[in-house]
Amino acid sequence: MDDPADRMIPAAPAPPSVGVTLRPLRRDDHPALITMMRRMWYADPTMGDDCARRLATIDLHHGLSCSTIATVAVYGGRVVGMILARVDAKASPLRSTPFNRRVRRVIRESLPLPFTADGRRGIRDALDLIAVDRRLMRGLGKRYDAEVVLFLVDERMRGKGVGRLLFDHAIGRFHAQGARRYFLFTDTTCDAGFYDHRGLTRIREERQEHPDGTADAYYLYEDEVREPRSGGHHPGR
């Protein structure tokens, strides 16, 4: 069954020479996507498997609750990437309330977290990230009418054009739906250079030091929604 977030305009297949197909995210894609997110974003060996799976599940369903576009990349019958995005004009006013089944799933997965040390750490990290995003966005909310909410490519498929196809698709959907300017959050744990290469503007950043002596930088990028490039893959996001 297709995910409701992407029913309005179906994705089209990528050029056959690439060997990658884009299609709407379906409910039966959730396990593969959660596994990918767990492997790539929650690989801390000190964190238990159940907690890591819950946090990845929360990330996915929170992203879906915020999105009007949900597309996956498939290669060899396997999901190898995902992009979630939102055009504000298409978003439901109930998207962040318990009337949204995605929000209910986030609540359900979160309930056991306060009862374990790993879970409490996961909650703290999530709240810290929300606070960073709010500081980065301060005073800019009315500047944008679209967002790239969540963008993920299987690390084993990087450098093969999967990210480019997904991102081009999202921008094509933004253009088709009348969006003019979009933003996204990213950080040093992701491939922020991808956005520099795409010509997006990094307009704000915040650096955070961690107790173990490491540090991460968090970024806010923006760009105008441009007309799809001639010959590019821009189905109907």
N, CA, C and O of each residue as an XYZ file, in Angstrom:
948
protein
N       0.841     -1.192      0.000
C       0.000      0.000      0.000
C       0.879      1.247      0.000
O       1.817      1.340      0.792
N       0.581      2.227     -0.901
C       1.359      3.438     -0.969
C       1.181      4.253      0.296
O       0.129      4.212      0.933
N       2.236      5.005      0.659
C       2.125      5.906      1.782
C       1.292      7.106      1.361
O       1.513      7.646      0.277
N       0.329      7.546      2.192
C      -0.539      8.652      1.807
C       0.214      9.925      1.479
O      -0.285     10.748      0.711
N       1.409     10.114      2.040
C       2.134     11.362      1.813
C       2.503     11.565      0.358
O       2.773     12.695     -0.047
N       2.525     10.497     -0.451
C       3.001     10.635     -1.819
C       2.003     10.124     -2.839
O       2.404      9.717     -3.930
N       0.727     10.132     -2.524
C      -0.254      9.598     -3.454
C      -0.630     10.583     -4.550
O      -1.071     10.176     -5.625
N      -0.459     11.876     -4.289
C      -1.006     12.865     -5.203
C      -0.368     12.792     -6.581
O      -1.074     12.823     -7.589
N       0.974     12.694     -6.640
C       1.676     12.659     -7.915
C       2.661     11.505     -7.873
O       3.667     11.612     -7.172
N       2.433     10.411     -8.581
C       3.324      9.266     -8.492
C       4.691      9.555     -9.082
O       4.832     10.339    -10.020
N       5.700      8.900     -8.507
C       7.040      9.031     -9.047
C       7.161      8.243    -10.333
O       6.417      7.288    -10.560
N       8.094      8.641    -11.168
C       8.366      7.947    -12.419
C       9.711      7.257    -12.324
O      10.540      7.653    -11.504
N       9.959      6.226    -13.144
C      11.234      5.536    -13.067
C      12.388      6.404    -13.522
O      12.230      7.264    -14.389
N      13.556      6.174    -12.928
C      14.759      6.855    -13.368
C      15.174      6.320    -14.735
O      14.694      5.267    -15.153
N      16.072      7.037    -15.447
C      16.540      6.533    -16.730
C      17.083      5.122    -16.605
O      17.822      4.845    -15.660
N      16.745      4.205    -17.531
C      17.147      2.806    -17.404
C      18.645      2.616    -17.260
O      19.079      1.668    -16.606
N      19.462      3.507    -17.863
C      20.906      3.337    -17.793
C      21.418      3.457    -16.370
O      22.477      2.921    -16.043
N      20.676      4.155    -15.519
C      21.098      4.317    -14.132
C      20.798      3.060    -13.324
O      21.521      2.737    -12.382
N      19.736      2.356    -13.689
C      19.356      1.139    -12.980
C      18.626      1.397    -11.688
O      18.431      0.475    -10.896
N      18.216      2.630    -11.454
C      17.513      3.001    -10.225
C      16.108      3.455    -10.585
O      15.913      4.197    -11.547
N      15.133      3.005     -9.806
C      13.741      3.415     -9.990
C      13.294      4.229     -8.790
O      13.565      3.859     -7.648
N      12.613      5.333     -9.044
C      11.981      6.103     -7.981
C      10.499      5.784     -7.966
O       9.858      5.698     -9.014
N       9.964      5.610     -6.773
C       8.524      5.353     -6.642
C       8.052      5.877     -5.297
O       8.867      6.148     -4.415
N       6.725      6.022     -5.129
C       6.218      6.456     -3.822
C       6.588      5.469     -2.717
O       6.588      4.255     -2.922
N       6.897      6.007     -1.556
C       7.181      5.184     -0.384
C       5.914      4.429      0.003
O       4.825      5.001      0.056
N       6.075      3.127      0.275
C       4.945      2.285      0.673
C       5.135      1.828      2.117
O       6.237      1.850      2.664
N       4.036      1.423      2.700
C       4.089      0.970      4.089
C       5.035     -0.219      4.247
O       5.709     -0.343      5.270
N       5.088     -1.087      3.248
C       5.965     -2.254      3.390
C       7.446     -1.909      3.196
O       8.301     -2.787      3.307
N       7.758     -0.638      2.908
C       9.155     -0.187      2.881
C       9.672      0.151      4.273
O      10.883      0.250      4.472
N       8.782      0.327      5.233
C       9.198      0.810      6.553
C      10.285     -0.054      7.189
O      11.269      0.506      7.672
N      10.169     -1.394      7.220
C      11.221     -2.183      7.873
C      12.604     -1.968      7.260
O      13.590     -1.847      7.987
N      12.685     -1.920      5.923
C      13.983     -1.725      5.273
C      14.546     -0.342      5.583
O      15.747     -0.198      5.811
N      13.696      0.664      5.592
C      14.158      2.019      5.877
C      14.600      2.157      7.329
O      15.604      2.809      7.614
N      13.858      1.549      8.243
C      14.241      1.600      9.657
C      15.571      0.889      9.870
O      16.414      1.366     10.630
N      15.765     -0.241      9.209
C      17.040     -0.955      9.308
C      18.187     -0.098      8.785
O      19.254     -0.046      9.396
N      17.972      0.575      7.654
C      19.000      1.437      7.079
C      19.325      2.600      8.019
O      20.494      2.918      8.236
N      18.298      3.226      8.569
C      18.516      4.343      9.483
C      19.194      3.880     10.766
O      20.060      4.569     11.305
N      18.796      2.714     11.247
C      19.423      2.158     12.445
C      20.912      1.917     12.195
O      21.742      2.228     13.049
N      21.250      1.370     11.038
C      22.643      1.053     10.713
C      23.489      2.312     10.525
O      24.648      2.352     10.937
N      22.906      3.339      9.901
C      23.687      4.513      9.530
C      23.686      5.602     10.599
O      24.666      6.336     10.723
N      22.608      5.721     11.370
C      22.487      6.835     12.307
C      22.507      6.415     13.766
O      22.713      7.255     14.642
N      22.300      5.143     14.047
C      22.256      4.680     15.434
C      23.158      3.465     15.605
O      22.752      2.435     16.143
N      24.380      3.615     15.138
C      25.324      2.496     15.169
C      26.192      2.494     16.423
O      27.152      1.727     16.503
N      25.877      3.329     17.391
C      26.638      3.392     18.636
C      26.637      2.012     19.296
O      25.575      1.515     19.672
N      27.819      1.380     19.444
C      27.858      0.026     20.015
C      27.432     -0.032     21.476
O      27.156     -1.112     21.998
N      27.376      1.126     22.145
C      26.949      1.125     23.548
C      25.433      1.198     23.689
O      24.906      1.111     24.798
N      24.735      1.357     22.576
C      23.280      1.466     22.623
C      22.642      0.126     22.295
O      23.044     -0.534     21.338
N      21.665     -0.275     23.069
C      20.975     -1.535     22.832
C      20.192     -1.526     21.532
O      19.767     -0.473     21.056
N      20.004     -2.718     20.958
C      19.315     -2.836     19.673
C      17.878     -2.326     19.739
O      17.415     -1.655     18.816
N      17.172     -2.641     20.823
C      15.771     -2.230     20.908
C      15.648     -0.715     20.930
O      14.780     -0.152     20.263
N      16.510     -0.050     21.693
C      16.465      1.405     21.762
C      16.827      2.012     20.409
O      16.171      2.951     19.957
N      17.861      1.487     19.765
C      18.271      2.014     18.459
C      17.152      1.855     17.440
O      16.903      2.755     16.638
N      16.476      0.703     17.472
C      15.372      0.485     16.531
C      14.232      1.461     16.805
O      13.637      2.005     15.875
N      13.929      1.681     18.082
C      12.853      2.622     18.421
C      13.188      4.035     17.943
O      12.334      4.724     17.385
N      14.423      4.461     18.160
C      14.808      5.811     17.756
C      14.747      5.970     16.238
O      14.313      7.008     15.739
N      15.183      4.942     15.503
C      15.096      4.998     14.042
C      13.641      5.028     13.587
O      13.290      5.752     12.655
N      12.795      4.237     14.250
C      11.363      4.219     13.914
C      10.731      5.578     14.177
O       9.924      6.058     13.382
N      11.100      6.194     15.294
C      10.589      7.531     15.617
C      11.025      8.535     14.555
O      10.221      9.354     14.109
N      12.293      8.478     14.149
C      12.780      9.383     13.107
C      11.961      9.255     11.829
O      11.552     10.254     11.238
N      11.726      8.010     11.409
C      10.985      7.791     10.165
C       9.571      8.342     10.263
O       9.130      9.084      9.386
N       8.860      7.985     11.322
C       7.454      8.389     11.407
C       7.303      9.880     11.707
O       6.336     10.503     11.269
N       8.236     10.450     12.439
C       8.203     11.904     12.610
C       8.412     12.588     11.261
O       7.709     13.544     10.932
N       9.381     12.100     10.476
C       9.605     12.672      9.156
C       8.385     12.562      8.269
O       8.034     13.513      7.570
N       7.731     11.402      8.290
C       6.520     11.216      7.487
C       5.400     12.141      7.950
O       4.628     12.639      7.131
N       5.308     12.372      9.255
C       4.242     13.243      9.765
C       4.422     14.678      9.293
O       3.452     15.432      9.219
N       5.653     15.060      8.972
C       5.952     16.434      8.553
C       5.958     16.600      7.038
O       6.204     17.704      6.551
N       5.697     15.543      6.282
C       5.946     15.546      4.841
C       4.669     15.466      4.020
O       3.663     14.905      4.454
N       4.734     16.037      2.833
C       3.681     15.851      1.831
C       4.202     15.057      0.642
O       3.440     14.721     -0.264
N       5.482     14.759      0.642
C       6.148     14.029     -0.435
C       6.999     12.943      0.212
O       7.755     13.226      1.142
N       6.888     11.715     -0.260
C       7.663     10.606      0.308
C       8.016      9.651     -0.821
O       7.142      8.968     -1.357
N       9.292      9.601     -1.184
C       9.746      8.846     -2.352
C      10.950      7.996     -1.977
O      11.806      8.429     -1.205
N      11.015      6.787     -2.522
C      12.174      5.924     -2.306
C      12.860      5.632     -3.632
O      12.250      5.702     -4.699
N      14.139      5.305     -3.540
C      14.919      4.821     -4.675
C      15.102      3.322     -4.506
O      15.424      2.845     -3.418
N      14.895      2.581     -5.592
C      15.006      1.123     -5.569
C      16.048      0.702     -6.597
O      16.049      1.181     -7.731
N      16.940     -0.205     -6.182
C      17.974     -0.731     -7.076
C      18.056     -2.233     -6.854
O      18.255     -2.686     -5.727
N      17.907     -2.993     -7.907
C      17.966     -4.445     -7.784
C      16.909     -4.996     -6.854
O      17.150     -5.993     -6.173
N      15.744     -4.371     -6.807
C      14.663     -4.822     -5.937
C      14.816     -4.421     -4.488
O      14.023     -4.841     -3.645
N      15.821     -3.615     -4.178
C      16.115     -3.233     -2.791
C      15.997     -1.719     -2.642
O      16.466     -0.971     -3.500
N      15.369     -1.262     -1.551
C      15.290      0.174     -1.273
C      16.676      0.670     -0.867
O      17.277      0.153      0.074
N      17.181      1.685     -1.592
C      18.544      2.172     -1.349
C      18.581      3.665     -1.021
O      19.658      4.244     -0.882
N      17.418      4.283     -0.897
C      17.405      5.701     -0.553
C      15.991      6.189     -0.345
O      15.026      5.533     -0.737
N      15.877      7.348      0.278
C      14.566      7.926      0.583
C      14.709      9.436      0.669
O      15.721      9.948      1.145
N      13.690     10.140      0.206
C      13.611     11.574      0.456
C      12.193     11.913      0.893
O      11.217     11.530      0.247
N      12.102     12.636      1.997
C      10.836     13.154      2.509
C      10.902     14.671      2.426
O      11.922     15.271      2.768
N       9.825     15.289      1.977
C       9.815     16.742      1.830
C       8.405     17.265      2.038
O       7.438     16.503      2.069
N       8.308     18.574      2.179
C       7.001     19.187      2.427
C       6.871     20.483      1.648
O       7.774     21.320      1.650
N       5.738     20.635      0.983
C       5.310     21.928      0.449
C       4.215     22.425      1.383
O       3.178     21.776      1.526
N       4.439     23.567      2.019
C       3.536     24.016      3.079
C       2.096     24.148      2.605
O       1.167     23.859      3.360
N       1.901     24.580      1.364
C       0.540     24.773      0.857
C      -0.229     23.465      0.771
O      -1.459     23.475      0.739
N       0.484     22.328      0.733
C      -0.157     21.018      0.623
C      -0.288     20.308      1.968
O      -0.884     19.233      2.044
N       0.265     20.898      3.031
C       0.337     20.204      4.321
C      -0.977     20.313      5.082
O      -1.638     21.352      5.059
N      -1.347     19.231      5.756
C      -2.553     19.216      6.583
C      -2.323     20.013      7.863
O      -1.248     19.910      8.454
N      -3.293     20.798      8.307
C      -3.140     21.510      9.580
C      -3.084     20.571     10.781
O      -2.715     20.992     11.878
N      -3.447     19.306     10.586
C      -3.442     18.323     11.680
C      -2.168     17.488     11.708
O      -2.073     16.532     12.477
N      -1.178     17.841     10.871
C      -0.031     16.945     10.709
C       0.778     16.740     11.989
O       1.397     15.690     12.158
N       0.785     17.728     12.896
C       1.591     17.619     14.116
C       0.755     17.302     15.343
O       1.202     17.520     16.470
N      -0.446     16.794     15.142
C      -1.347     16.486     16.255
C      -1.575     14.980     16.336
O      -1.262     14.262     15.386
N      -2.116     14.484     17.456
C      -2.410     13.048     17.575
C      -3.448     12.540     16.582
O      -3.654     11.330     16.480
N      -4.107     13.433     15.848
C      -5.008     12.975     14.795
C      -4.227     12.358     13.632
O      -4.793     11.631     12.816
N      -2.940     12.648     13.563
C      -2.062     12.074     12.544
C      -1.549     10.731     13.065
O      -0.954     10.669     14.140
N      -1.777      9.660     12.308
C      -1.369      8.334     12.796
C       0.143      8.224     12.927
O       0.633      7.411     13.711
N       0.895      9.031     12.174
C       2.356      9.033     12.331
C       2.735      9.545     13.717
O       3.612      8.987     14.376
N       2.075     10.598     14.146
C       2.351     11.153     15.474
C       1.997     10.128     16.549
O       2.721      9.988     17.535
N       0.899      9.420     16.368
C       0.529      8.384     17.349
C       1.596      7.297     17.405
O       1.894      6.781     18.482
N       2.170      6.946     16.264
C       3.229      5.923     16.258
C       4.472      6.448     16.975
O       5.115      5.705     17.716
N       4.812      7.709     16.766
C       5.950      8.305     17.473
C       5.724      8.238     18.980
O       6.629      7.875     19.730
N       4.525      8.587     19.421
C       4.209      8.548     20.856
C       4.332      7.123     21.395
O       4.907      6.901     22.461
N       3.789      6.167     20.652
C       3.811      4.771     21.104
C       5.245      4.244     21.221
O       5.580      3.570     22.194
N       6.086      4.548     20.235
C       7.474      4.081     20.276
C       8.272      4.782     21.373
O       9.249      4.231     21.880
N       7.858      5.994     21.739
C       8.604      6.776     22.730
C       8.312      6.371     24.170
O       9.132      6.610     25.056
N       7.161      5.764     24.413
C       6.727      5.512     25.792
C       7.738      4.739     26.638
O       7.924      5.095     27.801
N       8.413      3.682     26.113
C       9.356      2.943     26.967
C      10.698      3.648     27.174
O      11.462      3.250     28.054
N      11.006      4.681     26.389
C      12.353      5.250     26.407
C      12.780      5.820     27.758
O      13.941      5.646     28.129
N      11.912      6.490     28.514
C      12.377      7.057     29.789
C      12.793      6.020     30.825
O      13.381      6.372     31.848
N      12.499      4.759     30.579
C      12.755      3.727     31.587
C      14.100      3.027     31.414
O      14.410      2.102     32.165
N      14.910      3.454     30.430
C      16.253      2.897     30.258
C      17.248      4.036     30.086
O      16.886      5.127     29.646
N      18.503      3.777     30.435
C      19.542      4.804     30.283
C      19.723      5.173     28.812
O      19.850      6.349     28.472
N      19.734      4.153     27.937
C      19.860      4.427     26.503
C      18.704      5.288     26.007
O      18.899      6.229     25.237
N      17.504      4.954     26.458
C      16.331      5.700     26.029
C      16.376      7.150     26.482
O      16.042      8.058     25.721
N      16.792      7.361     27.726
C      16.885      8.740     28.231
C      17.939      9.529     27.458
O      17.767     10.718     27.186
N      19.032      8.851     27.109
C      20.065      9.524     26.303
C      19.520      9.879     24.926
O      19.786     10.960     24.401
N      18.752      8.952     24.344
C      18.148      9.222     23.044
C      17.198     10.405     23.087
O      17.174     11.226     22.171
N      16.407     10.491     24.169
C      15.488     11.624     24.331
C      16.266     12.930     24.456
O      15.912     13.929     23.830
N      17.331     12.923     25.269
C      18.139     14.140     25.440
C      18.728     14.590     24.109
O      18.693     15.773     23.770
N      19.270     13.634     23.359
C      19.871     13.980     22.064
C      18.829     14.574     21.119
O      19.099     15.548     20.416
N      17.633     13.977     21.108
C      16.572     14.475     20.226
C      16.146     15.883     20.627
O      15.958     16.743     19.767
N      15.991     16.124     21.930
C      15.593     17.456     22.397
C      16.678     18.490     22.114
O      16.380     19.632     21.765
N      17.940     18.083     22.267
C      19.045     18.993     21.945
C      19.011     19.380     20.469
O      19.225     20.540     20.120
N      18.738     18.394     19.600
C      18.704     18.668     18.165
C      17.538     19.587     17.806
O      17.684     20.483     16.974
N      16.390     19.366     18.428
C      15.240     20.252     18.197
C      15.596     21.685     18.593
O      15.253     22.632     17.885
N      16.286     21.839     19.726
C      16.668     23.178     20.185
C      17.643     23.837     19.212
O      17.532     25.032     18.934
N      18.598     23.061     18.694
C      19.541     23.599     17.706
C      18.794     24.073     16.467
O      19.028     25.179     15.980
N      17.894     23.235     15.956
C      17.139     23.601     14.753
C      16.337     24.885     14.973
O      16.257     25.731     14.083
N      15.753     25.024     16.143
C      14.976     26.242     16.432
C      15.871     27.472     16.439
O      15.483     28.530     15.944
N      17.070     27.333     17.001
C      17.986     28.482     17.004
C      18.432     28.829     15.589
O      18.519     30.004     15.234
N      18.714     27.816     14.784
C      19.132     28.071     13.406
C      18.027     28.752     12.600
O      18.310     29.564     11.719
N      16.773     28.423     12.900
C      15.641     28.934     12.123
C      15.089     30.253     12.668
O      14.201     30.849     12.059
N      15.603     30.708     13.799
C      15.014     31.870     14.468
C      14.886     33.067     13.512
O      15.863     33.506     12.905
N      13.669     33.573     13.399
C      13.411     34.749     12.580
C      13.272     34.489     11.098
O      13.068     35.428     10.329
N      13.378     33.224     10.670
C      13.365     32.917      9.238
C      12.140     32.136      8.792
O      12.017     31.820      7.609
N      11.226     31.814      9.710
C      10.136     30.896      9.387
C       9.324     31.284      8.176
O       8.934     30.417      7.394
N       9.055     32.579      7.998
C       8.210     33.012      6.887
C       8.979     33.151      5.579
O       8.409     33.525      4.554
N      10.259     32.855      5.615
C      11.098     32.992      4.423
C      10.885     31.836      3.448
O      11.179     31.970      2.260
N      10.377     30.699      3.937
C      10.322     29.467      3.147
C       8.898     28.953      2.999
O       8.041     29.191      3.850
N       8.666     28.245      1.902
C       7.381     27.568      1.725
C       7.555     26.089      1.413
O       6.607     25.427      0.991
N       8.774     25.561      1.620
C       9.023     24.131      1.407
C      10.256     23.716      2.208
O      11.102     24.544      2.545
N      10.340     22.413      2.506
C      11.468     21.874      3.270
C      11.811     20.479      2.773
O      10.923     19.683      2.468
N      13.111     20.187      2.694
C      13.577     18.806      2.571
C      13.696     18.286      3.997
O      14.586     18.698      4.741
N      12.803     17.385      4.374
C      12.657     16.966      5.771
C      13.672     15.895      6.146
O      14.307     15.978      7.198
N      13.824     14.901      5.300
C      14.701     13.772      5.604
C      15.215     13.202      4.290
O      14.434     12.934      3.377
N      16.521     13.016      4.196
C      17.170     12.594      2.949
C      18.220     11.558      3.319
O      19.135     11.839      4.093
N      18.086     10.371      2.767
C      18.935      9.250      3.171
C      19.279      8.396      1.964
O      18.399      8.020      1.190
N      20.571      8.088      1.804
C      21.032      7.171      0.762
C      21.886      6.100      1.425
O      22.787      6.406      2.206
N      21.597      4.851      1.109
C      22.389      3.727      1.621
C      23.870      4.005      1.364
O      24.266      4.296      0.236
N      24.683      3.913      2.412
C      26.107      4.240      2.271
C      26.802      3.372      1.230
O      27.832      3.771      0.686
N      26.259      2.195      0.946
C      26.866      1.310     -0.055
C      26.562      1.765     -1.476
O      27.151      1.254     -2.429
N      25.642      2.727     -1.631
C      25.259      3.220     -2.956
C      25.727      4.653     -3.199
O      25.369      5.250     -4.214
N      26.505      5.203     -2.305
C      26.962      6.572     -2.486
C      27.917      6.657     -3.675
O      28.694      5.740     -3.937
N      27.839      7.769     -4.377
C      28.669      7.960     -5.556
C      28.085      7.367     -6.816
O      28.714      7.438     -7.872
N      26.901      6.783     -6.740
C      26.266      6.153     -7.899
C      25.099      6.980     -8.443
O      24.352      6.500     -9.296
N      24.935      8.199     -7.968
C      23.902      9.077     -8.501
C      22.538      8.944     -7.860
O      21.591      9.602     -8.291
N      22.410      8.104     -6.834
C      21.100      7.907     -6.199
C      20.636      9.191     -5.514
O      19.481      9.591     -5.656
N      21.538      9.833     -4.773
C      21.174     11.066     -4.095
C      20.766     12.153     -5.068
O      19.809     12.886     -4.820
N      21.486     12.263     -6.170
C      21.148     13.276     -7.174
C      19.756     13.047     -7.728
O      18.980     13.992     -7.868
N      19.425     11.782     -8.052
C      18.096     11.477     -8.585
C      16.996     11.840     -7.593
O      16.001     12.464     -7.960
N      17.181     11.450     -6.344
C      16.169     11.746     -5.331
C      16.011     13.251     -5.120
O      14.894     13.761     -5.033
N      17.137     13.953     -5.040
C      17.072     15.385     -4.772
C      16.466     16.133     -5.960
O      15.641     17.027     -5.770
N      16.869     15.776     -7.182
C      16.272     16.392     -8.371
C      14.764     16.167     -8.396
O      13.993     17.058     -8.752
N      14.364     14.969     -8.014
C      12.939     14.635     -7.982
C      12.195     15.543     -7.004
O      11.124     16.057     -7.327
N      12.762     15.743     -5.804
C      12.115     16.596     -4.805
C      11.992     18.030     -5.307
O      10.943     18.654     -5.152
N      13.051     18.550     -5.904
C      13.007     19.931     -6.387
C      12.012     20.056     -7.538
O      11.328     21.072     -7.656
N      11.928     19.034     -8.382
C      10.923     19.040     -9.439
C       9.514     19.088     -8.881
O       8.649     19.780     -9.418
N       9.285     18.356     -7.807
C       7.967     18.378     -7.161
C       7.693     19.746     -6.528
O       6.578     20.262     -6.614
N       8.704     20.324     -5.900
C       8.541     21.676     -5.354
C       8.097     22.639     -6.457
O       7.151     23.407     -6.286
N       8.798     22.580     -7.585
C       8.500     23.486     -8.696
C       7.084     23.259     -9.211
O       6.346     24.215     -9.451
N       6.704     21.991     -9.382
C       5.380     21.672     -9.916
C       4.264     22.146     -8.986
O       3.162     22.454     -9.438
N       4.555     22.204     -7.680
C       3.535     22.587     -6.704
C       3.623     24.053     -6.291
O       2.963     24.475     -5.342
N       4.439     24.825     -7.004
C       4.448     26.266     -6.812
C       5.296     26.789     -5.679
O       5.186     27.967     -5.337
N       6.150     25.956     -5.070
C       7.029     26.438     -4.001
C       8.111     27.337     -4.595
O       8.525     27.152     -5.739
N       8.563     28.307     -3.808
C       9.541     29.272     -4.311
C      10.901     29.182     -3.623
O      11.929     29.416     -4.260
N      10.923     28.851     -2.350
C      12.191     28.782     -1.618
C      12.080     27.689     -0.560
O      11.063     27.577      0.124
N      13.138     26.882     -0.431
C      13.119     25.765      0.514
C      14.354     25.804      1.392
O      15.320     26.516      1.117
N      14.293     25.012      2.463
C      15.411     24.915      3.392
C      15.588     23.472      3.818
O      14.733     22.621      3.572
N      16.721     23.214      4.464
C      16.964     21.908      5.078
C      17.991     22.070      6.183
O      18.824     22.975      6.156
N      17.914     21.175      7.152
C      18.908     21.085      8.212
C      19.826     19.905      7.922
O      19.381     18.873      7.421
N      21.106     20.060      8.238
C      22.038     18.940      8.156
C      23.164     19.189      9.159
O      23.164     20.200      9.861
N      24.113     18.272      9.221
C      25.212     18.428     10.175
C      26.415     17.636      9.690
O      26.381     17.026      8.621
N      27.475     17.652     10.483
C      28.727     17.033     10.063
C      28.679     15.516     10.073
O      29.607     14.878      9.577
N      27.629     14.914     10.622
C      27.501     13.455     10.530
C      26.932     13.036      9.181
O      26.903     11.847      8.863
N      26.477     14.007      8.381
C      25.925     13.737      7.053
C      26.876     14.295      5.995
O      27.888     14.913      6.323
N      26.543     14.072      4.732
C      27.373     14.553      3.630
C      26.946     15.972      3.263
O      26.300     16.189      2.238
N      27.316     16.938      4.114
C      26.920     18.321      3.863
C      27.518     18.854      2.571
O      26.959     19.767      1.963
N      28.648     18.296      2.142
C      29.264     18.738      0.896
C      28.372     18.541     -0.314
O      28.526     19.234     -1.320
N      27.431     17.592     -0.225
C      26.483     17.371     -1.322
C      25.719     18.654     -1.618
O      25.507     19.001     -2.779
N      25.305     19.358     -0.566
C      24.509     20.573     -0.747
C      25.366     21.724     -1.261
O      24.892     22.552     -2.039
N      26.631     21.781     -0.827
C      27.540     22.779     -1.388
C      27.704     22.549     -2.886
O      27.657     23.494     -3.674
N      27.894     21.306     -3.269
C      28.062     20.960     -4.684
C      26.818     21.313     -5.486
O      26.919     21.698     -6.651
N      25.647     21.186     -4.872
C      24.390     21.507     -5.546
C      24.160     23.011     -5.669
O      23.257     23.442     -6.388
N      24.961     23.806     -4.982
C      24.810     25.250     -5.072
C      23.893     25.861     -4.039
O      23.552     27.040     -4.141
N      23.475     25.073     -3.026
C      22.679     25.650     -1.952
C      23.550     26.593     -1.123
O      24.776     26.484     -1.135
N      22.919     27.507     -0.411
C      23.632     28.465      0.425
C      23.531     28.053      1.892
O      22.436     27.870      2.422
N      24.683     27.911      2.535
C      24.701     27.648      3.977
C      24.572     28.994      4.677
O      25.508     29.794      4.664
N      23.423     29.246      5.284
C      23.208     30.592      5.824
C      23.444     30.685      7.328
O      23.679     31.775      7.848
N      23.385     29.559      8.030
C      23.658     29.579      9.460
C      24.309     28.272      9.877
O      24.112     27.233      9.247
N      25.085     28.343     10.948
C      25.661     27.121     11.516
C      25.880     27.301     13.005
O      26.010     28.418     13.507
N      25.918     26.177     13.692
C      26.159     26.178     15.138
C      27.046     24.990     15.466
O      26.800     23.873     15.012
N      28.070     25.239     16.253
C      28.996     24.183     16.662
C      28.699     23.803     18.103
O      28.468     24.665     18.951
N      28.707     22.493     18.369
C      28.453     22.011     19.727
C      29.570     21.075     20.159
O      29.921     20.132     19.450
N      30.120     21.351     21.329
C      31.136     20.492     21.936
C      30.443     19.428     22.785
O      29.447     19.703     23.454
N      30.987     18.210     22.749
C      30.422     17.112     23.526
C      31.336     16.781     24.708
O      32.528     17.085     24.666
N      30.797     16.167     25.755
C      31.603     15.849     26.941
C      32.817     14.969     26.642
O      33.814     15.021     27.362
N      32.735     14.154     25.573
C      33.863     13.270     25.263
C      34.960     13.980     24.474
O      35.923     13.341     24.049
N      34.828     15.292     24.272
C      35.856     16.046     23.565
C      35.626     16.191     22.076
O      36.343     16.942     21.416
N      34.640     15.487     21.528
C      34.319     15.621     20.112
C      33.379     16.814     19.912
O      32.868     17.389     20.872
N      33.168     17.165     18.659
C      32.288     18.293     18.344
C      31.555     18.013     17.044
O      32.061     17.304     16.174
N      30.381     18.566     16.921
C      29.601     18.505     15.683
C      29.197     19.918     15.296
O      29.054     20.794     16.148
N      29.016     20.125     13.997
C      28.495     21.393     13.496
C      27.149     21.130     12.835
O      26.970     20.129     12.141
N      26.217     22.028     13.053
C      24.855     21.910     12.528
C      24.611     23.077     11.581
O      24.988     24.214     11.866
N      23.970     22.778     10.443
C      23.852     23.766      9.381
C      22.404     23.955      8.947
O      21.589     23.034      9.002
N      22.111     25.180      8.513
C      20.865     25.487      7.819
C      21.227     25.916      6.402
O      21.953     26.890      6.202
N      20.711     25.176      5.422
C      20.909     25.499      4.008
C      19.593     25.979      3.407
O      18.512     25.627      3.879
N      19.707     26.794      2.352
C      18.521     27.235      1.633
C      18.836     27.363      0.149
O      19.995     27.407     -0.262
N      17.759     27.422     -0.648
C      17.913     27.681     -2.076
C      16.563     28.085     -2.646
O      15.515     27.787     -2.074
N      16.607     28.763     -3.771
C      15.391     29.023     -4.522
C      14.990     27.756     -5.264
O      15.843     26.948     -5.633
N      13.704     27.585     -5.479
C      13.215     26.469     -6.291
C      13.339     26.896     -7.745
O      12.656     27.813     -8.201
N      14.214     26.222     -8.458
C      14.470     26.587     -9.848
C      13.740     25.639    -10.783
O      13.379     24.521    -10.414
N      13.536     26.110    -11.991
C      12.907     25.264    -12.998
C      13.779     24.048    -13.237
O      14.998     24.183    -13.339
N      13.181     22.843    -13.332
C      13.979     21.630    -13.561
C      14.879     21.772    -14.774
O      14.489     22.316    -15.807
N      16.103     21.265    -14.617
C      17.068     21.348    -15.707
C      16.618     20.525    -16.895
O      16.008     19.468    -16.733
N      16.916     21.001    -18.066
C      16.552     20.294    -19.291
C      17.224     18.940    -19.319
O      18.436     18.834    -19.129
N      16.433     17.900    -19.558
C      16.972     16.551    -19.642
C      17.127     15.878    -18.309
O      17.493     14.704    -18.250
N      16.851     16.614    -17.198
C      16.980     16.012    -15.880
C      15.782     15.145    -15.562
O      14.790     15.129    -16.289
N      15.895     14.423    -14.456
C      14.809     13.525    -14.031
C      13.939     14.260    -13.032
O      14.257     14.316    -11.844
N      12.848     14.822    -13.510
C      11.976     15.595    -12.641
C      10.542     15.146    -12.808
O       9.751     15.872    -13.411
N      10.173     13.998    -12.308
C       8.791     13.578    -12.371
C       7.909     14.506    -11.576
O       8.298     15.158    -10.606
N       6.674     14.508    -12.076
C       5.554     15.267    -11.739
C       5.243     16.188    -10.754
O       4.126     16.703    -10.720
N       7.956     14.757     -6.490
C       8.979     15.233     -5.747
C       9.588     14.452     -5.808
O      10.681     14.476     -5.243
